[in-house]
Amino acid sequence: MPILIVPKITFTEIFMADSNNTLPLQGGTTQAYALLTLTAVCWAMNAVLGKYAVGEISPMALVSLRWLGAVLLMAAFAHQKIRRDWPILRTRLIYLLFMGALGFTGFNMLFYMSAHSTSAVNIGILQGSIPVFVLIGAMIFLGTRVGILQSAGVLLTIIGVVIIGAGGNLLALESLVVNPGDLMMLAACLLYAGYTVGLRYRPDVSALSFFTIMACAAFLTSIPFTFIEISLDHFQAPTTKGWMVVVIVTLFPSFIAQLSFMRGVEILGPSRAGVFVNLVPIFASIMAVAFLGEPFELYHGLALGLVLFGIWMSERGK
């Protein structure tokens, strides 16, 4: 039996390296694929937990506690990197504040709010629009050239997402109506696409220090919205299950996923990395089967095949 030799890449080499350092040439793209797939798994977990959090904790309470937890978690890892990188970071504070508010606070606020007033079908379809917005943004702001194969690959992945969202019945799409939750989720996708494109302009510092400052920015920018939630009498302190959600989303979607995504974008670029977002509804469906006991239908397998083939086609046409 042939033995697959995978280059040994440590946590430090991946996440604590300077931004101008890349992974070893051998297996570098493979590592990026692995990191972006891990990101999709964590974000799928976030989608499931977003629905689970309804009635257990209010949206802005979850956003604020999530990023406060991320800041505290990062304090144990990144303090030395931050001290070293601070001369560069302090010259980019406005950029960092904007990026944290855009991709961390804004996206998650709208995401968790949309879960209160729209269906999982709608969320799955709309979240699949992120790669399209990323490609458009990359063309407009970065001058990225998008080929026919890459466009076709994105289209295939979106078709897979639509099949998942429609539950295998495309005729069900005719009954979809736009509601406030749909609009909030669409706005969330636009914000994260903007964040993805903006990562191209990140300062030349380690991923850990970069992420830590943006997590601080996310927490700070979430505070005014939390006070608004309180003033509107929509605030709900976390229940026991709510605290469990806070811990899980802090560790996985906030910490692991964001570092993985930043590194993946750094290696592949935003337009190529953005295609992997289409894996999120696929993994979310798998998690629903595993943890909620929902059946795995034939259309799940068909959608998964379309998404994976679409990503492969997009990579061939890079």
GIHU-V724647 format. One record per residue. N is the residue number from 1. RES is the residue in one letter. SS is DSSP state (a for helix, b for strand, c for the rest). D_CENTER is the distance of its C-alpha to the mean C-alpha in Angstrom with 2 decimals. Layout:
BEGIN
N_RES_SS_D_CENTER ; N_RES_SS_D_CENTER
END
This chain:
BEGIN
1_M_c_37.20 ; 2_P_c_35.27 ; 3_I_c_33.13 ; 4_L_c_29.65 ; 5_I_c_29.41 ; 6_V_c_25.94 ; 7_P_c_25.99 ; 8_K_c_25.62 ; 9_I_c_22.68 ; 10_T_c_22.40 ; 11_F_a_19.71 ; 12_T_a_21.68 ; 13_E_a_21.84 ; 14_I_a_18.12 ; 15_F_a_16.77 ; 16_M_c_20.00 ; 17_A_c_21.31 ; 18_D_c_21.93 ; 19_S_c_19.76 ; 20_N_c_22.79 ; 21_N_c_23.09 ; 22_T_c_21.56 ; 23_L_c_21.56 ; 24_P_c_24.93 ; 25_L_c_25.65 ; 26_Q_c_26.42 ; 27_G_c_23.31 ; 28_G_a_20.98 ; 29_T_a_19.24 ; 30_T_a_19.27 ; 31_Q_a_17.57 ; 32_A_a_14.78 ; 33_Y_a_14.50 ; 34_A_a_14.53 ; 35_L_a_11.86 ; 36_L_a_9.39 ; 37_T_a_10.72 ; 38_L_a_10.35 ; 39_T_a_6.61 ; 40_A_a_6.85 ; 41_V_a_9.48 ; 42_C_a_7.98 ; 43_W_a_5.43 ; 44_A_a_8.73 ; 45_M_a_10.53 ; 46_N_a_8.90 ; 47_A_a_10.04 ; 48_V_a_13.36 ; 49_L_a_13.78 ; 50_G_a_13.20 ; 51_K_a_16.19 ; 52_Y_a_18.00 ; 53_A_c_17.90 ; 54_V_c_19.92 ; 55_G_c_23.37 ; 56_E_c_22.48 ; 57_I_c_20.90 ; 58_S_c_20.40 ; 59_P_a_17.07 ; 60_M_a_17.85 ; 61_A_a_19.44 ; 62_L_a_16.30 ; 63_V_a_14.24 ; 64_S_a_17.16 ; 65_L_a_17.88 ; 66_R_a_14.38 ; 67_W_a_14.39 ; 68_L_a_18.08 ; 69_G_a_17.56 ; 70_A_a_15.10 ; 71_V_a_17.80 ; 72_L_a_20.52 ; 73_L_a_18.87 ; 74_M_a_18.39 ; 75_A_a_22.00 ; 76_A_a_23.29 ; 77_F_a_21.66 ; 78_A_a_21.43 ; 79_H_a_24.65 ; 80_Q_a_26.60 ; 81_K_a_24.02 ; 82_I_a_23.70 ; 83_R_a_27.50 ; 84_R_a_27.79 ; 85_D_a_25.16 ; 86_W_a_26.17 ; 87_P_a_28.63 ; 88_I_a_25.88 ; 89_L_a_23.25 ; 90_R_a_25.81 ; 91_T_a_26.44 ; 92_R_a_22.83 ; 93_L_a_22.31 ; 94_I_a_22.00 ; 95_Y_a_19.25 ; 96_L_a_17.38 ; 97_L_a_18.04 ; 98_F_a_16.85 ; 99_M_a_13.52 ; 100_G_a_12.94 ; 101_A_a_14.12 ; 102_L_a_12.17 ; 103_G_a_8.52 ; 104_F_a_9.07 ; 105_T_a_12.15 ; 106_G_a_12.28 ; 107_F_a_9.03 ; 108_N_a_9.46 ; 109_M_a_13.16 ; 110_L_a_13.25 ; 111_F_a_10.98 ; 112_Y_a_13.36 ; 113_M_a_16.30 ; 114_S_a_15.82 ; 115_A_c_15.98 ; 116_H_c_19.50 ; 117_S_c_20.84 ; 118_T_c_19.38 ; 119_S_c_19.26 ; 120_A_a_16.77 ; 121_V_a_18.20 ; 122_N_a_17.28 ; 123_I_a_13.69 ; 124_G_a_13.25 ; 125_I_a_15.07 ; 126_L_a_13.49 ; 127_Q_a_9.83 ; 128_G_c_11.43 ; 129_S_c_12.59 ; 130_I_a_9.62 ; 131_P_a_11.18 ; 132_V_a_14.49 ; 133_F_a_13.76 ; 134_V_a_12.48 ; 135_L_a_15.73 ; 136_I_a_17.81 ; 137_G_a_16.61 ; 138_A_a_17.19 ; 139_M_a_20.58 ; 140_I_a_21.59 ; 141_F_a_20.60 ; 142_L_c_20.58 ; 143_G_c_23.22 ; 144_T_c_21.29 ; 145_R_c_23.51 ; 146_V_c_22.09 ; 147_G_c_24.47 ; 148_I_a_25.59 ; 149_L_a_24.15 ; 150_Q_a_20.66 ; 151_S_a_20.91 ; 152_A_a_22.34 ; 153_G_a_19.61 ; 154_V_a_16.94 ; 155_L_a_19.44 ; 156_L_a_19.92 ; 157_T_a_16.31 ; 158_I_a_16.30 ; 159_I_a_19.61 ; 160_G_a_18.26 ; 161_V_a_15.61 ; 162_V_a_18.56 ; 163_I_a_20.75 ; 164_I_a_18.47 ; 165_G_a_18.16 ; 166_A_c_21.92 ; 167_G_c_22.78 ; 168_G_c_24.68 ; 169_N_c_26.88 ; 170_L_a_26.19 ; 171_L_a_29.05 ; 172_A_a_27.01 ; 173_L_a_25.01 ; 174_E_a_28.24 ; 175_S_a_28.17 ; 176_L_c_24.80 ; 177_V_c_25.36 ; 178_V_c_23.32 ; 179_N_c_23.07 ; 180_P_a_21.59 ; 181_G_a_18.58 ; 182_D_a_17.89 ; 183_L_a_18.33 ; 184_M_a_16.01 ; 185_M_a_13.14 ; 186_L_a_14.13 ; 187_A_a_14.24 ; 188_A_a_10.73 ; 189_C_a_9.64 ; 190_L_a_12.16 ; 191_L_a_11.02 ; 192_Y_a_7.53 ; 193_A_a_9.62 ; 194_G_a_12.09 ; 195_Y_a_10.06 ; 196_T_a_9.22 ; 197_V_a_12.96 ; 198_G_a_14.01 ; 199_L_a_12.91 ; 200_R_a_15.99 ; 201_Y_a_18.14 ; 202_R_c_17.09 ; 203_P_c_20.29 ; 204_D_c_21.97 ; 205_V_c_21.15 ; 206_S_c_19.62 ; 207_A_a_15.91 ; 208_L_a_16.90 ; 209_S_a_18.87 ; 210_F_a_16.43 ; 211_F_a_13.63 ; 212_T_a_16.41 ; 213_I_a_17.73 ; 214_M_a_14.52 ; 215_A_a_14.08 ; 216_C_a_17.71 ; 217_A_a_17.13 ; 218_A_a_14.49 ; 219_F_a_17.08 ; 220_L_a_19.92 ; 221_T_a_18.56 ; 222_S_a_17.73 ; 223_I_a_21.40 ; 224_P_a_23.06 ; 225_F_a_20.94 ; 226_T_a_21.82 ; 227_F_a_25.44 ; 228_I_a_25.22 ; 229_E_a_24.00 ; 230_I_a_26.96 ; 231_S_a_29.38 ; 232_L_c_28.51 ; 233_D_c_29.19 ; 234_H_c_25.78 ; 235_F_c_24.92 ; 236_Q_c_24.91 ; 237_A_c_25.15 ; 238_P_c_23.32 ; 239_T_c_25.45 ; 240_T_a_25.62 ; 241_K_a_22.89 ; 242_G_a_20.91 ; 243_W_a_21.26 ; 244_M_a_20.09 ; 245_V_a_16.83 ; 246_V_a_16.53 ; 247_V_a_17.27 ; 248_I_a_14.88 ; 249_V_a_11.74 ; 250_T_a_13.07 ; 251_L_a_13.61 ; 252_F_a_10.78 ; 253_P_a_7.36 ; 254_S_a_8.88 ; 255_F_a_11.05 ; 256_I_a_10.58 ; 257_A_a_6.89 ; 258_Q_a_6.95 ; 259_L_a_10.33 ; 260_S_a_9.71 ; 261_F_a_7.29 ; 262_M_a_9.92 ; 263_R_a_12.64 ; 264_G_a_11.64 ; 265_V_a_11.60 ; 266_E_a_14.79 ; 267_I_a_16.45 ; 268_L_a_15.70 ; 269_G_c_14.99 ; 270_P_a_12.39 ; 271_S_a_14.05 ; 272_R_a_14.23 ; 273_A_a_10.82 ; 274_G_a_9.32 ; 275_V_a_11.44 ; 276_F_a_9.64 ; 277_V_a_7.00 ; 278_N_a_10.34 ; 279_L_a_10.64 ; 280_V_a_8.49 ; 281_P_a_11.60 ; 282_I_a_13.89 ; 283_F_a_12.85 ; 284_A_a_12.77 ; 285_S_a_16.29 ; 286_I_a_17.38 ; 287_M_a_16.47 ; 288_A_a_18.38 ; 289_V_a_21.26 ; 290_A_a_21.28 ; 291_F_a_20.99 ; 292_L_a_22.31 ; 293_G_c_24.91 ; 294_E_c_24.02 ; 295_P_c_25.74 ; 296_F_c_24.19 ; 297_E_c_25.71 ; 298_L_a_26.63 ; 299_Y_a_24.20 ; 300_H_a_21.26 ; 301_G_a_22.69 ; 302_L_a_23.34 ; 303_A_a_19.83 ; 304_L_a_18.45 ; 305_G_a_21.13 ; 306_L_a_20.34 ; 307_V_a_16.65 ; 308_L_a_17.70 ; 309_F_a_20.65 ; 310_G_a_18.75 ; 311_I_a_16.53 ; 312_W_a_19.86 ; 313_M_a_21.62 ; 314_S_a_19.12 ; 315_E_a_19.56 ; 316_R_a_23.31 ; 317_G_c_23.38 ; 318_K_c_21.49
END
